[in-house]
């Protein structure tokens, strides 16, 4: 399984096959801009964590969980450092009635075994495509839901406080996740043209050295 850095991740792909599988470990913080998907996507997290923004909320996806993003859904993704995830991508050319609503999907023994086999075994292209179609059939009965877990609720509350520049005296978000979110928002601000002194004042109590150190989470 190869390590993927920020520049190596493709949120949109030109699909040669009706179903495509990719898997990788991301050593650095990676986040994508919000945009509409040009395919269907099923995300499986093995280690670490992924945040997926769908609609107005960000959903925390942890190891063992699956999240479905339908075609044309406006979404974005944040992958925390040292996370491993696998993705199934389904072309809009598919004739199957895949779910049109996004959200968490309850895993099944077949889906779990399928992901495990794809990650661990070198397969011929024909065998891989056969397995992918079997997994696609399993998804036809899926019912995605967007219930926010307590952890997701805490993260959304924290992000709201960050965006409103409120003083945060206490949060139930883990320190590592708080740092990840601060760096993400700081990098967005940097890309918009803000100076480091202004960014540090907003997110790191004016400490520009801490800001520069935090940026090392990015590639």
Order of alpha helices (4+ residues) and beta strands (2+ residues): beta-beta-beta-beta-beta-beta-beta-beta-beta-beta-beta-alpha-alpha-alpha-alpha-alpha-alpha
